[in-house]
Amino acid sequence: MEAAIVVSVSMGVMNPVLEKLAPLMGDKYKKVKGLEEKVSSLKRELSYMNSVLEKMEQDADKLDQQDKIWRKDVIEMSYDIEDYIDDFIHHFGEDGDKVGMGILQKAYRYLRTFKDRHRLVNQFQEIENQVMQVSKRRKRYKLDQCISITTPVIVDPRLSAFYKESASLVGIDTQKEELVKWVMDEGQQLKVVSIVGFGGLGKTTLANEVYREVSGKFDCKAFVSISQKPDMRMILNSVLKQLGLQTYSYACGEKDLIDDLCGHLQEKRYFIVVDDLWDIQAWNTIGCVFPKNNLRSRVMITTRDEDVARACYDNHGCIHNMRRLSEQDSRKLFFNRIFGSEEDACPSQFEVVSCEILKKCGGLPLAIITVASILACHQNHKILKEHWEQHTKLKELWEYIQKCLATNEFEKESALKDMINILDLSYKYLPHHLKACFLYLGSYPEDHEISRVELVRRWVAEGFVSISKEWDVWDVAESYFNELVNRSMIQPVYEDHFGIEELVGCRVHDMMLDLIRSKCEEYNFVSVVHGLQAMGKVQDNVRRLSVDLSGGEDATMPEPATGHLSKVRSLAISRGSKWKPPLVEFKFLRVLFLQLSFPEQETARDLTAISQLSHVKYLKIEGMYNGYEDSVMLPAKISGLRQLQTLEIIDIPVSNIPSDIVDLPCLSHLDLTSHENPCLPDGIGKMKWLRTLSCLSLRKSTPENIKGISELTNLAELNLNCKREESGCVPTATWMAALSYSLEKLSNLKCLLLWSSRDAFCADAMSSFSPPFRNIEKLYLRALTLPRVPRWISDLRSLRALDLGVKEITCEDVVVIIGTLPVLARLHLRIPGVPAERIVIGSTVFTVLKWFGFDCDGASCITFEAGAMPNLRNLLLRINPREWDNATPVGMEHLSSLKEIYVVSVLSGNRDSISEADPEPLLKVFQEAADALPSRPAFGSHRSWIRPEEEE
């Protein structure tokens, strides 16, 4: 078991070294005497070592101490070799890409770098000697099969329903009913309900289900996770955000946040869930938020500690001890995960062994899901029933898994040990290529929702993702994420974004994270420290460092010692750093993540030292509850960052964009999301590798640079801001023509978003537009208004989401052009005034639509016939009450799946001149209509003001 962990680490270390050695034998380095021979020998020897490391996994439990020492030496040596290679390439190729260099300049450069090149070649000799010494410690190498990439893996289609239904509902319905009854009783006093039980029982799942069912019946609601080392300011800000209140800067103290929250909740009936509460001290802080207002307010906590539950208890509360799953529910959960159903799914030959497995899982949902996922990834029940040989192999696997499980049936005192044993087993059965990716999750804070996009980009930057001739490296990285989801090593986070369900990220169960962290610490894979002063205690050979500051460090504290951390290649500083890390000391950084918080006296953070990080591949800077005046200062030039793949600056303005950013040859993802959006850089057409270009200003940019987008033929996601209010903007017709020109060249687009905070611009040119992006999935033209629904929309057969504004519309436009799109799940139509003809929706169109938004003053101009939109769950209507035709859409009773109707009252003019009563008749009519529908949808509303200068 232990050896398997280190093999995974080797996969994350050795593969990048082997990939970097190959180019050193190319033409560019032939003039370096003796280099090719040394590199060839080194590559051959390291390949043998890599094969031995892979083969070790087959006999992981049989390794002796000598093998383990040799293995550790190889891993540490591999890190050093990669640093040497990067240093060599940086010095040798510093000016190598400059064109137009004359003979005298080349001669001068040769003489100037002669000593460096001679020194570096000698270092390769030292490396070779070191490798040979390590090699001699083993007498024999045996080649093993290398990893190959076939077709990228998709998420098991059963998992979405499984996590929404099976994992949520199996075996907890009775417990949920009990808790709902307690939460919704008639007692006026504040009640605290505690759910108690050890890890893996499903406390969070149960709390989530109760929250989903009853939270809509309270004035205010929020759900927060605490963790073992809570950052109370971040937690309190999360509650503020969920309540729709202004969040605070990290410079503010906890008392300010508590006072604001308590004051807001004083006259409200609220329901707050506090998940994963570890100690009484944390409760003493967050408990101050909840006023005892005698309005039937409720607080629910989950905890492993009975003492914590009792500390939260008062005379009006209750404590619920979490129960294990019954034998029947355990069986249902187990077979649902493996076969997709319980009934008639398991072949008779597996009945006995499955009973033994479930007995050893002891009714713990986490244990059952983990073991079932190991088997599900080796399982194909169709093959199982058709081929006896495959059947026999799978039965042997099931029996082996059963034997590996502990035999003490999860008694309370040994439950933790048994659960860790099962999690360890699931790790052992991970393929080679997933293990380093999985251990990397240890660099994220506890209870953190990890972004899928961020994670796969960091994996690629770390060199964990195998390069394939058949598949793009980013697609392979996505495949790795999907495999971890399918194996239940991570808990998927799905987001329903206006009808489009997306896998946006993951969470790591705290017990799984404990296992990951222990392995990372033991094998020096990732080091996690809490607080600045702890950095001085970190070993000097640490390679990946995650610093969790939890907002607790003060800008006046002495600078931590960092000189011993020069070998760090991944640095993540999270939860509100006021500290300014000396970046020049981290010269081998590949990954840099900074989550910034600004002291009161500082409004700009100087990050110009980034220009010296010549090896960095991933760079993300994120603001944390900062003011609008805060910003970061980037270096004037960054062309030295030749390996940079990702540059993200999120929720914090950039005071400048480096003028030579267009010269970065590897940049694939550029995202500058903040309330201020810079213009497109000059020469943007040179950024051929870009796949993501997000949140730059279209109207600030020159027509030449807008046309330059046409050269970015690898773009998959394009997100541009078209805000009207900016000064110095080019005329609408000019930038619109340039944009149309560029879009006609982008055949690989999967997502196009053009947005504006105000009214849309006329885009007549887009009607005759001929888009090449036939595989686009999301098309949000929020900033544009077209004359009619363009015919080319009907060619977008992969389109899942469409936001479209038109001046005129006919029934044919809606039914024939849009209604027949086969996978359209979200549609938002914007129409000024009232259409000239009625729009009739029948039963044969919009068959998969889940979310429909309709901006039109003539609500009655749309008719739903029997069987219309059978999957529609959400209906949004945006209406000006002064122009409203005093009617609702016809036939809403035919929307059989409708769950919510939401009306936005669009009020034109200054707020002072608008009566609060203006929308009341409108809202009353729609409330009554919603109440009368058979599906009994929920009804919601809000007001939206448009100032006169915003109108067309």
ChimeraX attribute file (.defattr): number of C-alpha atoms within 10 A of each C-alpha:
attribute: neighborCount
match mode: 1-to-1
recipient: residues
	/A:1	17
	/A:2	16
	/A:3	21
	/A:4	24
	/A:5	24
	/A:6	28
	/A:7	26
	/A:8	27
	/A:9	28
	/A:10	25
	/A:11	25
	/A:12	28
	/A:13	24
	/A:14	24
	/A:15	19
	/A:16	19
	/A:17	22
	/A:18	18
	/A:19	14
	/A:20	15
	/A:21	18
	/A:22	13
	/A:23	14
	/A:24	20
	/A:25	16
	/A:26	10
	/A:27	9
	/A:28	12
	/A:29	16
	/A:30	12
	/A:31	9
	/A:32	14
	/A:33	12
	/A:34	14
	/A:35	18
	/A:36	20
	/A:37	10
	/A:38	17
	/A:39	21
	/A:40	14
	/A:41	11
	/A:42	20
	/A:43	18
	/A:44	11
	/A:45	16
	/A:46	21
	/A:47	16
	/A:48	16
	/A:49	22
	/A:50	24
	/A:51	16
	/A:52	19
	/A:53	29
	/A:54	22
	/A:55	18
	/A:56	21
	/A:57	22
	/A:58	11
	/A:59	11
	/A:60	17
	/A:61	12
	/A:62	13
	/A:63	14
	/A:64	10
	/A:65	9
	/A:66	10
	/A:67	16
	/A:68	15
	/A:69	10
	/A:70	15
	/A:71	21
	/A:72	17
	/A:73	13
	/A:74	22
	/A:75	24
	/A:76	17
	/A:77	18
	/A:78	22
	/A:79	20
	/A:80	15
	/A:81	21
	/A:82	19
	/A:83	18
	/A:84	17
	/A:85	17
	/A:86	16
	/A:87	17
	/A:88	20
	/A:89	16
	/A:90	16
	/A:91	14
	/A:92	19
	/A:93	13
	/A:94	14
	/A:95	13
	/A:96	13
	/A:97	8
	/A:98	8
	/A:99	7
	/A:100	7
	/A:101	13
	/A:102	9
	/A:103	9
	/A:104	9
	/A:105	11
	/A:106	13
	/A:107	11
	/A:108	12
	/A:109	14
	/A:110	13
	/A:111	11
	/A:112	11
	/A:113	14
	/A:114	14
	/A:115	11
	/A:116	14
	/A:117	17
	/A:118	12
	/A:119	13
	/A:120	20
	/A:121	19
	/A:122	14
	/A:123	16
	/A:124	20
	/A:125	17
	/A:126	12
	/A:127	20
	/A:128	20
	/A:129	13
	/A:130	13
	/A:131	20
	/A:132	14
	/A:133	11
	/A:134	16
	/A:135	18
	/A:136	9
	/A:137	11
	/A:138	13
	/A:139	6
	/A:140	9
	/A:141	15
	/A:142	11
	/A:143	14
	/A:144	14
	/A:145	8
	/A:146	11
	/A:147	12
	/A:148	10
	/A:149	16
	/A:150	10
	/A:151	11
	/A:152	15
	/A:153	17
	/A:154	14
	/A:155	19
	/A:156	15
	/A:157	10
	/A:158	15
	/A:159	19
	/A:160	17
	/A:161	12
	/A:162	19
	/A:163	17
	/A:164	12
	/A:165	11
	/A:166	20
	/A:167	20
	/A:168	18
	/A:169	18
	/A:170	20
	/A:171	23
	/A:172	21
	/A:173	14
	/A:174	11
	/A:175	16
	/A:176	20
	/A:177	13
	/A:178	13
	/A:179	22
	/A:180	17
	/A:181	12
	/A:182	17
	/A:183	24
	/A:184	13
	/A:185	11
	/A:186	10
	/A:187	14
	/A:188	15
	/A:189	16
	/A:190	23
	/A:191	25
	/A:192	24
	/A:193	24
	/A:194	30
	/A:195	25
	/A:196	24
	/A:197	20
	/A:198	17
	/A:199	20
	/A:200	21
	/A:201	20
	/A:202	23
	/A:203	24
	/A:204	21
	/A:205	16
	/A:206	21
	/A:207	22
	/A:208	16
	/A:209	18
	/A:210	22
	/A:211	21
	/A:212	9
	/A:213	11
	/A:214	14
	/A:215	17
	/A:216	12
	/A:217	12
	/A:218	15
	/A:219	14
	/A:220	18
	/A:221	20
	/A:222	18
	/A:223	20
	/A:224	18
	/A:225	19
	/A:226	22
	/A:227	18
	/A:228	14
	/A:229	14
	/A:230	17
	/A:231	18
	/A:232	20
	/A:233	26
	/A:234	22
	/A:235	18
	/A:236	22
	/A:237	22
	/A:238	18
	/A:239	21
	/A:240	20
	/A:241	14
	/A:242	16
	/A:243	17
	/A:244	10
	/A:245	14
	/A:246	12
	/A:247	21
	/A:248	22
	/A:249	20
	/A:250	25
	/A:251	18
	/A:252	12
	/A:253	12
	/A:254	17
	/A:255	13
	/A:256	11
	/A:257	22
	/A:258	22
	/A:259	12
	/A:260	17
	/A:261	21
	/A:262	15
	/A:263	14
	/A:264	16
	/A:265	19
	/A:266	16
	/A:267	14
	/A:268	17
	/A:269	19
	/A:270	24
	/A:271	26
	/A:272	21
	/A:273	24
	/A:274	22
	/A:275	22
	/A:276	23
	/A:277	23
	/A:278	20
	/A:279	19
	/A:280	16
	/A:281	12
	/A:282	18
	/A:283	18
	/A:284	12
	/A:285	14
	/A:286	16
	/A:287	15
	/A:288	13
	/A:289	21
	/A:290	20
	/A:291	19
	/A:292	17
	/A:293	16
	/A:294	15
	/A:295	17
	/A:296	20
	/A:297	26
	/A:298	24
	/A:299	22
	/A:300	24
	/A:301	26
	/A:302	28
	/A:303	22
	/A:304	20
	/A:305	17
	/A:306	16
	/A:307	14
	/A:308	21
	/A:309	25
	/A:310	15
	/A:311	13
	/A:312	22
	/A:313	16
	/A:314	12
	/A:315	9
	/A:316	12
	/A:317	19
	/A:318	20
	/A:319	19
	/A:320	15
	/A:321	15
	/A:322	19
	/A:323	16
	/A:324	18
	/A:325	20
	/A:326	14
	/A:327	14
	/A:328	12
	/A:329	17
	/A:330	24
	/A:331	19
	/A:332	18
	/A:333	24
	/A:334	27
	/A:335	21
	/A:336	23
	/A:337	26
	/A:338	24
	/A:339	20
	/A:340	19
	/A:341	17
	/A:342	15
	/A:343	10
	/A:344	9
	/A:345	13
	/A:346	15
	/A:347	11
	/A:348	8
	/A:349	11
	/A:350	14
	/A:351	10
	/A:352	10
	/A:353	18
	/A:354	19
	/A:355	15
	/A:356	15
	/A:357	23
	/A:358	21
	/A:359	19
	/A:360	22
	/A:361	28
	/A:362	22
	/A:363	24
	/A:364	23
	/A:365	22
	/A:366	22
	/A:367	23
	/A:368	25
	/A:369	24
	/A:370	24
	/A:371	26
	/A:372	25
	/A:373	22
	/A:374	24
	/A:375	21
	/A:376	22
	/A:377	16
	/A:378	14
	/A:379	16
	/A:380	15
	/A:381	15
	/A:382	9
	/A:383	12
	/A:384	17
	/A:385	11
	/A:386	10
	/A:387	10
	/A:388	11
	/A:389	11
	/A:390	14
	/A:391	20
	/A:392	13
	/A:393	13
	/A:394	18
	/A:395	16
	/A:396	12
	/A:397	15
	/A:398	21
	/A:399	17
	/A:400	12
	/A:401	18
	/A:402	21
	/A:403	14
	/A:404	13
	/A:405	19
	/A:406	17
	/A:407	14
	/A:408	13
	/A:409	16
	/A:410	19
	/A:411	10
	/A:412	11
	/A:413	8
	/A:414	12
	/A:415	19
	/A:416	15
	/A:417	12
	/A:418	23
	/A:419	24
	/A:420	16
	/A:421	18
	/A:422	22
	/A:423	19
	/A:424	18
	/A:425	18
	/A:426	20
	/A:427	25
	/A:428	20
	/A:429	15
	/A:430	20
	/A:431	12
	/A:432	21
	/A:433	20
	/A:434	21
	/A:435	24
	/A:436	24
	/A:437	27
	/A:438	20
	/A:439	23
	/A:440	22
	/A:441	21
	/A:442	25
	/A:443	25
	/A:444	21
	/A:445	20
	/A:446	21
	/A:447	19
	/A:448	13
	/A:449	16
	/A:450	18
	/A:451	14
	/A:452	17
	/A:453	14
	/A:454	14
	/A:455	20
	/A:456	23
	/A:457	22
	/A:458	26
	/A:459	23
	/A:460	21
	/A:461	21
	/A:462	24
	/A:463	21
	/A:464	26
	/A:465	28
	/A:466	19
	/A:467	19
	/A:468	12
	/A:469	7
	/A:470	10
	/A:471	14
	/A:472	11
	/A:473	17
	/A:474	18
	/A:475	15
	/A:476	23
	/A:477	26
	/A:478	21
	/A:479	20
	/A:480	24
	/A:481	27
	/A:482	21
	/A:483	22
	/A:484	21
	/A:485	21
	/A:486	24
	/A:487	25
	/A:488	22
	/A:489	24
	/A:490	22
	/A:491	17
	/A:492	25
	/A:493	18
	/A:494	16
	/A:495	13
	/A:496	10
	/A:497	11
	/A:498	18
	/A:499	21
	/A:500	18
	/A:501	13
	/A:502	12
	/A:503	16
	/A:504	15
	/A:505	20
	/A:506	21
	/A:507	19
	/A:508	23
	/A:509	17
	/A:510	16
	/A:511	16
	/A:512	20
	/A:513	21
	/A:514	15
	/A:515	17
	/A:516	25
	/A:517	21
	/A:518	15
	/A:519	19
	/A:520	23
	/A:521	14
	/A:522	13
	/A:523	17
	/A:524	20
	/A:525	26
	/A:526	25
	/A:527	23
	/A:528	21
	/A:529	19
	/A:530	17
	/A:531	17
	/A:532	21
	/A:533	16
	/A:534	13
	/A:535	20
	/A:536	16
	/A:537	12
	/A:538	17
	/A:539	12
	/A:540	14
	/A:541	15
	/A:542	20
	/A:543	21
	/A:544	24
	/A:545	23
	/A:546	21
	/A:547	23
	/A:548	25
	/A:549	22
	/A:550	20
	/A:551	21
	/A:552	18
	/A:553	16
	/A:554	14
	/A:555	13
	/A:556	8
	/A:557	10
	/A:558	9
	/A:559	14
	/A:560	15
	/A:561	14
	/A:562	17
	/A:563	12
	/A:564	17
	/A:565	21
	/A:566	18
	/A:567	20
	/A:568	20
	/A:569	22
	/A:570	24
	/A:571	22
	/A:572	18
	/A:573	26
	/A:574	22
	/A:575	23
	/A:576	28
	/A:577	28
	/A:578	22
	/A:579	21
	/A:580	13
	/A:581	16
	/A:582	13
	/A:583	19
	/A:584	14
	/A:585	17
	/A:586	22
	/A:587	20
	/A:588	22
	/A:589	26
	/A:590	24
	/A:591	25
	/A:592	22
	/A:593	18
	/A:594	22
	/A:595	19
	/A:596	25
	/A:597	26
	/A:598	24
	/A:599	18
	/A:600	11
	/A:601	7
	/A:602	12
	/A:603	16
	/A:604	16
	/A:605	18
	/A:606	13
	/A:607	16
	/A:608	16
	/A:609	15
	/A:610	21
	/A:611	19
	/A:612	17
	/A:613	24
	/A:614	22
	/A:615	22
	/A:616	26
	/A:617	25
	/A:618	26
	/A:619	20
	/A:620	19
	/A:621	20
	/A:622	23
	/A:623	23
	/A:624	22
	/A:625	20
	/A:626	22
	/A:627	18
	/A:628	13
	/A:629	10
	/A:630	18
	/A:631	22
	/A:632	21
	/A:633	17
	/A:634	19
	/A:635	17
	/A:636	14
	/A:637	16
	/A:638	24
	/A:639	18
	/A:640	21
	/A:641	22
	/A:642	19
	/A:643	19
	/A:644	25
	/A:645	23
	/A:646	24
	/A:647	17
	/A:648	18
	/A:649	19
	/A:650	19
	/A:651	21
	/A:652	24
	/A:653	23
	/A:654	21
	/A:655	15
	/A:656	13
	/A:657	18
	/A:658	17
	/A:659	15
	/A:660	16
	/A:661	21
	/A:662	18
	/A:663	19
	/A:664	20
	/A:665	18
	/A:666	17
	/A:667	24
	/A:668	21
	/A:669	20
	/A:670	18
	/A:671	18
	/A:672	23
	/A:673	20
	/A:674	19
	/A:675	11
	/A:676	17
	/A:677	20
	/A:678	20
	/A:679	19
	/A:680	23
	/A:681	19
	/A:682	17
	/A:683	17
	/A:684	22
	/A:685	19
	/A:686	17
	/A:687	22
	/A:688	20
	/A:689	17
	/A:690	25
	/A:691	21
	/A:692	20
	/A:693	20
	/A:694	20
	/A:695	25
	/A:696	24
	/A:697	20
	/A:698	26
	/A:699	26
	/A:700	22
	/A:701	19
	/A:702	19
	/A:703	18
	/A:704	15
	/A:705	21
	/A:706	29
	/A:707	19
	/A:708	22
	/A:709	26
	/A:710	21
	/A:711	17
	/A:712	23
	/A:713	20
	/A:714	17
	/A:715	24
	/A:716	19
	/A:717	19
	/A:718	22
	/A:719	20
	/A:720	21
	/A:721	23
	/A:722	27
	/A:723	21
	/A:724	18
	/A:725	12
	/A:726	11
	/A:727	8
	/A:728	9
	/A:729	17
	/A:730	16
	/A:731	10
	/A:732	14
	/A:733	14
	/A:734	13
	/A:735	23
	/A:736	23
	/A:737	17
	/A:738	19
	/A:739	21
	/A:740	20
	/A:741	20
	/A:742	20
	/A:743	23
	/A:744	14
	/A:745	18
	/A:746	21
	/A:747	19
	/A:748	18
	/A:749	24
	/A:750	19
	/A:751	20
	/A:752	22
	/A:753	19
	/A:754	20
	/A:755	21
	/A:756	18
	/A:757	13
	/A:758	18
	/A:759	17
	/A:760	24
	/A:761	20
	/A:762	19
	/A:763	19
	/A:764	17
	/A:765	15
	/A:766	22
	/A:767	15
	/A:768	11
	/A:769	15
	/A:770	16
	/A:771	20
	/A:772	17
	/A:773	20
	/A:774	18
	/A:775	16
	/A:776	22
	/A:777	19
	/A:778	22
	/A:779	21
	/A:780	19
	/A:781	19
	/A:782	24
	/A:783	24
	/A:784	22
	/A:785	23
	/A:786	21
	/A:787	16
	/A:788	18
	/A:789	24
	/A:790	17
	/A:791	15
	/A:792	16
	/A:793	19
	/A:794	18
	/A:795	16
	/A:796	22
	/A:797	16
	/A:798	16
	/A:799	24
	/A:800	21
	/A:801	24
	/A:802	22
	/A:803	19
	/A:804	20
	/A:805	27
	/A:806	20
	/A:807	16
	/A:808	19
	/A:809	22
	/A:810	16
	/A:811	16
	/A:812	13
	/A:813	18
	/A:814	18
	/A:815	18
	/A:816	14
	/A:817	17
	/A:818	23
	/A:819	22
	/A:820	16
	/A:821	23
	/A:822	18
	/A:823	17
	/A:824	26
	/A:825	23
	/A:826	24
	/A:827	24
	/A:828	21
	/A:829	19
	/A:830	21
	/A:831	20
	/A:832	15
	/A:833	16
	/A:834	20
	/A:835	19
	/A:836	11
	/A:837	12
	/A:838	15
	/A:839	19
	/A:840	18
	/A:841	21
	/A:842	17
	/A:843	14
	/A:844	13
	/A:845	20
	/A:846	27
	/A:847	21
	/A:848	19
	/A:849	25
	/A:850	23
	/A:851	24
	/A:852	22
	/A:853	19
	/A:854	19
	/A:855	22
	/A:856	22
	/A:857	24
	/A:858	23
	/A:859	21
	/A:860	18
	/A:861	19
	/A:862	21
	/A:863	19
	/A:864	19
	/A:865	17
	/A:866	16
	/A:867	17
	/A:868	23
	/A:869	27
	/A:870	20
	/A:871	18
	/A:872	23
	/A:873	20
	/A:874	22
	/A:875	22
	/A:876	18
	/A:877	21
	/A:878	21
	/A:879	25
	/A:880	23
	/A:881	20
	/A:882	15
	/A:883	13
	/A:884	19
	/A:885	16
	/A:886	14
	/A:887	15
	/A:888	19
	/A:889	16
	/A:890	15
	/A:891	17
	/A:892	22
	/A:893	21
	/A:894	20
	/A:895	23
	/A:896	20
	/A:897	18
	/A:898	25
	/A:899	16
	/A:900	18
	/A:901	21
	/A:902	21
	/A:903	22
	/A:904	20
	/A:905	23
	/A:906	20
	/A:907	21
	/A:908	18
	/A:909	15
	/A:910	11
	/A:911	12
	/A:912	7
	/A:913	8
	/A:914	13
	/A:915	10
	/A:916	11
	/A:917	8
	/A:918	14
	/A:919	22
	/A:920	12
	/A:921	12
	/A:922	22
	/A:923	20
	/A:924	11
	/A:925	13
	/A:926	20
	/A:927	19
	/A:928	11
	/A:929	19
	/A:930	23
	/A:931	13
	/A:932	13
	/A:933	16
	/A:934	14
	/A:935	17
	/A:936	17
	/A:937	22
	/A:938	15
	/A:939	18
	/A:940	15
	/A:941	17
	/A:942	12
	/A:943	14
	/A:944	13
	/A:945	14
	/A:946	15
	/A:947	12
	/A:948	10
	/A:949	8
	/A:950	14
	/A:951	11
	/A:952	9
